[in-house]
Amino acid sequence: MKATAFDAVLDFPLPRGAGEVRAEAVFLGASAPVRLTDYAFAGRREAPFVRVLASAPIDVRWGDPFELRTDKGEPLGRGTCLYPDPPSAEELKPSRRKALLARLVLGEKDMLLALTEAGGLEGLHGERLASFSRLSASRVEILARTLETEGRLRILAFAPLRLIAQDSLDFLRCRIVAFVARYHQAHPSQRGAPLEKLEKRFETPRTVLVLTLRLLAKEGRAVEEAGIVRLPDFRIPLTAADEETLAALEKMVLSGELGSVSLDDIQARLKLTTGKLQTLLAALAERKKIVEGVDGFILHARWLDEIVRKVRGSGKKELTVAEFKAMTGLSRKYSIPLLELLDSMGVTRRKGSVRDIL
């Protein structure tokens, strides 16, 4: 990275009260006049952290050594770049800068973890690391795997590189549980919070959110089903009258045309408002009685399970739409969206005009 400013650590103290110190910084194959300012952090007198301002952009990265000389060429001492193109004083408080530089000076592994933690929920991307240090991809992989084994970060991807700190995941897990609990209180008639709301609320990449929800599910602290996140013990509160309507609704769906029935039919026959219908459908889905299909129809879970058994028990490796229609007795109107639902469930996978049975 070419920068006109970088933070560094020196192996010698700067004169007290000197303000800016002018010198010549000599790197491998390059040199430039610079001005040094001591951050004057307590306990760093003999090996101070400094801000280095160069007269012209220098190709400098973390760990690069340099030598400092007077304008007459006399050696002053040596330094090591810790943070190329660092945040300004307004962007980073002195206490946080000191803590960050104290970690960056410790070595490669601490540098990688510190950068990942500094990335928060966005984590660390390969482009950011490539502009920050000269570590090779193979070396980064070794360091990342070591830190993951130690439980300090998670590897989301290597091509391109994507890391996230375990502390960030722990923080997000607590925030998600608290958010979903509040959502249940504010929206008791809904099954839970849509995934999109969590993504927007926490401004986190979908891959990070999915990983966090997977960890919460493993811990038994949250459940994600069909894009809806809820707490494990949450149940939609219903009255006795609601339960009677719910039983009639389930019976209607189960006895509907070949196991499917439209939302308009349900609402008209049971004389329900749109809001009440959505509440009752959410309760049935919560109890795993129904599965919400596409194109405005609802499937009973028992009927869908039977379809899955037929498909997987057919002995076929591939399935055409015509074969699926013959197997289920469904018209094309229902066959296509149902096959798409089976695709999303991982039962089938579209391959041209046919579907592989997985």
N, C-alpha and C positions, 0 to 999 in steps of 0.2 A: 504494500500500500504506500503510495506517495503522499506524504503529509508534511505540513510545515510546523506541526506541533505534536509532541508525544510525551507521555509520562515515563520516567525512568528511575532507576535506583543507581546511586553512585557508591564507589568503594572508598570515598574520602569525604570529609565534612567541608561544606562551604563556609566561608568566613561569616561570623555572626553579624547581622545587621547590614550585610553587603547589598541587599536588594537584588537587582539583576546582576549576574556575573556573565561577562562576555568571554567566549572561548571559541576554539575551532574544534568541531566534532569530526573525527576521522573514522569512517566506516570502511569495510572492505571494498576497495575500488571507488570510494567517493568521500568527499569532505565538504563541510559547509560551515560558515560562521553561525554561531548559535548564541542565544541568551538563556541563562539558567535561572530559575526561581525556585528556591527551597520552599516546599509546602510547610516546613517547620512543624511536622507532626511530633508529638512527644514520644521520646524513646527512639527516635530515628536520627539522632545527631551524628553518629559515626557512619551511618549508611543511609543518607537522606533520600527521601522520595522527592523528585523535582519535576517541574514542568520545563520542557525544552522547546524553545521557539527557534526555528531555523529561518535563515534568510531566503531560502528557496525550498521547494518540495524535495523531500528525501524519501527514497524507497526504503522504508523501515518497517519491521514487524517485531512481534513479541520475541524476546530472547536474543535479538541482534545485539552483539557487543560493539562498543565504540570507545575510542580514546579521546580524551580532552586535552587540548594544548593551549597555551597562551598565544597571543598574537605574534610572539617572538619564537614560537615553536617549542617552548619548554613544556614538558609533560605535567599535567595537573593530576591525572588519575584516569580511572576507567569507569564506564557506566554500562548499563544493560537496559534496553528498551523493554518496558512492561506493557504499555498501552498506546499503540499508534492511533493518532487522531482521537484523543480522549474527549469525554464529555466536558462541557464548560462548568464553571462553578455554579451556575444557575441550575444546570441539569443534574448535578451530583453533589450532594452535601459533603463537607470535609470528612465527617466521620465515616460515611459510606465509601468515600474514595480511599481513605486510609485502610479500611478493612479489605477492600478489593485489591489494592496494590500489595497488601501484605500477603494475600493468597497468590497473586500472580508471580510473586518473587520466589515461591516455593518449588516450582518445577512444572513439567508438562501436565501431569495428571491433575494437579490443583488448578492450573490454568484452564484446562478443558472443563472441569466441573464448575469453576467460578463463572466462566462465560455462559455455560448452560443455565446456571441458576439466574444469572443476570437477565437472561432472555425471558424469564417468567413463563407464562403459559404458551408463549410462542416457541420457547425452547431455543435451541441452537441449530442454525442451518449451515450447510456446507460452504456456501458462498461467504458467509460471515467469517467462518473460521479460516478460510483460504486467504482472506484479505487481512486477517489478524496475525496469523503465524505461518511459519514455513514447514510445519509438520506434514509428512507424506500421508497419503490416504491409508496406507498399511499401518503406519504408526498410530494414527487416530483410531483405527479399528481396534488395535491392541489395547489402547488406553480406555476406549469406550467399553469394551467387553470386561475389562478389569473393574471399572467403576460400576457396571451393571451387576457383576457378580457380588460386589460389595453392597449392593442395594442403594446406591447413591444416585443413579440416573437410569433412564430407560432408553433403549435404542428403538426409535420408531422406524427408521430406514437408513440404509447406507448409500443408496443410489437414487436420488441424491441424499446426502447425509441429513439426518434429522434426529436430534437428541432432546430429551426433556428431563429436568431434574426431578428426583423422587420427592423432594420437598414441595415442588410446585404441584405435583400430582396429589400429595397429601392435603395441601391447602385447598385444591379444587374439589376433592372428595367431600371435605367438610362443608364447603360452600354449596355444593349441589344438594346434599342432604337437607341443609337448612332451607334452601330455596324451594325444594319440592314439598317440604313440610308446610311452608307458608302457602304454597300454591294449593295444596289440599284444603287448607282452611278457607282460602278465598274462593275456591271453585269446587265445592264438595260434590257437585253433580257430575264432574268430569273424572275420568279414570286416572288422570295425572297430567303432568306437564309435557307438551309436545317437545320433541328433540330440538326443533328449530328455536323455541323460546330459550332453552338453555344455551344453545349456541350463540344466540344474539345477546343474552344477558351477560355471559362471561367472556364474550369476544375471543373464543378459543377455537383453533382449527378442529374440524370434525374428527380427524384421526386421534387427537388428544382427548376429545370428549368421549369418543367411543371406548378408548382404552380405560379412561377413568370410570365409566359406567360398568365396564367389564370387571374392574377391580371391586367396585361397590357390590356388584351382583355376587362375586365370589365371597365377599365378606358378609353377605346377607343384609346389606344396608339399603339397597335399592333394586328395583326391577325395571328393565326396559323391554317393552313388548310392542312390536309394530310401530315404533317411533314415539311411544308414550312412556314416560318415566314416572314411576310411583314408588312410594315406600311399601315394603313387604306387607305390613299389617293394615294398609289402607283398604277400606271397603266403602263403596258408595252408599250413603244412608238412604233407606227406602221405608215407606210406610206400609202397613198391612194391605191397603188398597193398591199400592204400587206393586207389591208382591203378587197380587192376584192378576193384575194387568201383565206383569212380567211373565207369569206362567202361560197366559193366553198368547202373548207375543212369541214365546219360545215354541209353543205348539204350532202357531201359524207358520213360523219359519220352517219348522221341521216337516210340516205337511204341505209346504208350498210346492209349486210346480217343479218337480224333480229336484227338490231340496233347495230351491232358490226362490226368493220373492222380492219384489221391488219395495223400496222405501215408501213410494207413493201408495202402494196397496196396503202396507202396514198402517200408515197414518190414517188412511181413509176408513179402513175397517174397524180400527180400535178407537177412532175419533180422538186422536192425540194431537196436542200442539207440537210444533217442531222441537221446542225445547225439551218437553217431556219425552218425546220419542228418542232424542239423542241421549238423554239420561238413562232410559231403560236399555237402549242398545249398548251403552257403555257398561251398564251393570252386567248384561249378558256376556259381553266380551271379557269383562273382568273375571267372571266365573267360568270362562273358557267354554261357554255354551255355543257361541257363534263366532264366525270369522267374517270380517268385513271384506267383501270383494270389491271389484272395480265396476264402473259403469252403473252404479246405483242398485246393486243387489247384495243381499245378505245370505250367507251360507251357514247352515247348522254344522257345528264342529263334528258331530257324529257322522253326518253325511259326508263331509269332506274327508274324514279319516277313512271312510269306506272307499272313496275314490282313490285315495293314495294307496290303499292296500291293493286295489284292482290294478292300478298302473304298475306298481312294483312287483306284483304277483303274476303279471301277464307273461313273463318269460321273455319279453322283447327287450332289445337294447335301444331300439328307436321307436318313435311313435308319430304317426301322421295325424293331422286334424280329423280326417275321415275315420281313422281307427279309434280315435278318442271319442268321437261322436257315437260310434257304434257301441263302444264299451260302456258309455254313461247314459246313452239315450237322450243326450242334450242336443238342442239345436245349435247352429253355428253362433247365434246371438250370445249364448252362454258359454259355448266351448272355448272360444278365443280368450275372453277375459279370465276364464278359469285356468286355462293353460298358462296364461301370464302369471296368475297367482301361484301356480305350481312352480313356475320358473323362479319366482321370488322366494319361495320356500325351500328351494334347492332340491326339489323332487325331480324336475326336468330342466333341460337346458336347450334353448333354441339353437338349431344349427341349420340354417337355410330354411327349407320348407318342412323339415322334420324336427323332432326334439329327441335329444338323448335322454334316456332314463338313467338317473344317477343312483 
